[in-house]
Structures are given as structure tokens and as C-alpha cells.
Amino acid sequence: MFRWDKEWNMSFAGCGFRSIYYLGALSCILERVPQLVRGASKIGGASSGCLVAAAVTVGFPIEQFCNEVLKMAREARKHTLGVFHPGFNMLQMIWVGLVEKLPEDAHLRASGKLCVSLTRMADGKNVLVSEFNSREELIQVLMCSCFFPVYCGFTPPSYRGVHYMDGALSNNMPLFEQRNTITMAAFSGKSDICPKEDTFSFFEVQCCNLSFQFNTRNVHRVCTAFLPPRPEVCPCPDLLDFKAVYTWFLINCFDSSDKFLLFISTMQKACIQCETQSVLCTVREEQTFMILMFALDRSWLRSATMATWTHFVS
């Protein structure tokens, strides 16, 4: 059970172009319970997840973050070899975006709250950075965490004179080991908020603090994390995921049906728009009643929640 009376953290796993997944989850949270984000003690991230964490920490609109990811995907697809074309420089695009979009006091807002995972090139050890002396230093740290060798080039960026690479290679879920940390990932597994599967998974592994299920959908997710699909297919259902967020709330935040009923009464509808698709989440009266019946008996809850939610959001 999630403890509101204790300090809590949030952590975003790196997932390349699939970081657009966080648009739906975060928009849902910021719409319904913004204090979950604003009241977090620390917000951590690795690789593309650190960009999401930074955006949330400094107050950069998550919708604009989505647009930046889509713009990068379009740029990559202009070239024959995609992200591997010599004319496409992902790290340069990230740097330009950070310089243009981050507010001047971003380092002040981020210090002490944002936690970025880095992998030291010299020995492969993980380093967590949460203090930033300047806006430029914050940008350097974010660039280091996003540098995936070969994929992003051959010359690693540096922070305070030391070369670092993608933080996901050593710790893809910073703050994972701390209690009361809400973990978010764009791959199905045991993260608190992530895509949920109704298909068979061959097995599950824990790699760099990230739980990952081996199934056909997750394999496809990994491919599109590195090789972006056409922008018009980016906002597929599991990228704009309200269901995972509501399920987490249902399991972790309500110890009585009365509290859950109060929460349901505030959920009229949530609409998230991007350039290509609009998603409408509507609570229907009869489906609300079904959920409440499950909530009355928590022994049924964990096994029945996902089956119920498939009819709950349409």
C-alpha cells in the first residue's frame, strides 16, 4: 500500500523513442492528483527517462515534450538509414532542445529533487547526480545520461571532466531500492505503472533494476525504442496509458471502498491530445459499480483489476 504520510519518490526508466508513453500516464496523474508529482521528494530517471524526470521537475509541459519526441522521430525517418544515417545527430538534437526549452533557473529547480543516473565510462559504475551548479551543468548531466555508445555516436560527453554514457546501462531505475518509490516504465514487467499484458510471457528478468517480461509485444517495444515508427502510429493505445495509472491507484491508494468511491466521483473524463490522435477516457456508471464491487473485497482485487479495466476504459 502506498503511504501518503511518508516521503515518496518517482522513477522513470529509459526507453528511447517510447518515452512518449509517459505522456498519457503523467497527463492522467497531473490532471487527477498533481500532488503525487509535486509532492515527490525526488524524481529520478535514466537515459530518455531522465529527460521526462527533468521536464516534470522544472515544470516543462509534458505535451511539448511529446512534440519534441515526435519531431525527432520525423527527422530520423527522413534519412534512408534512420537514426544510423551520418546526417542524423540525435545527441545534437537533444542538446538544442534542452538549450532552447529549459528555463534559466532550471538548475535551481532541479537541485536536490532531480536524480539522474549516469554510467562512468572508465569502470562502468553507476553514478547518481542530484546537485547542479548551473543550467549548463544540468544540460551536461542530461546529455551524458542519454549517450548510448555507437547508437548516439562514438565520442562520449563529459561532466566535470569525466566521460559518462547512458545511465540505463548500469541503473535504469534510479531510486528503485528506496521504499515508497513509484516506478514507471514503457515496457511490461513489475514496474508500478507500465503496460499490462494479456499475452503469454516466456519469462521475466530483472536487468539494471528494471523488470522486463519477454513476450512479443515487449520485443516490438524494444525495437521501436531504438527505431522510431511513423509518427502517426506513435500514439498507439499502450503509449497513452490511462489504464495502468488508474490500476495503480486502485491497488495502492485505497484502503476502503468509501475512499475509492470518492475518487471515482471525480473522474468524469480525461482527454489528452497530440498532433495525431485524441484519447477519451470516460467512466460509465454501470462499470463504476462493477469496480466498486471488487473494491469491497480486496482479496479479489489484484487478480480481477486488469480484467475489469479492459471494459472500464474505451
Secondary structure by P-SEA (a helix, b strand, c coil): cccccbbbbbbbcccccccccaaaaaaaaaaccccccccccbbbbcaaaaaaaaaaaacccaaaaaaaaaaaaaaaaccccccccccccaaaaaaaaaaacccccccccccccbbbbbbbcccbbbbbbcccccaaaaaaaaaaaaccccccccbbbbccccccccccccccccccccccbbbbbccccccccccccccccccccccccbbbbbcaaaaaaaaaaccccccccccccccccaaaaaaaaaacccccaaaaaaaaaaccbbbbbcccbbbbbbbbaaaaaaaaaaaaccccccccaaaaaaaacc
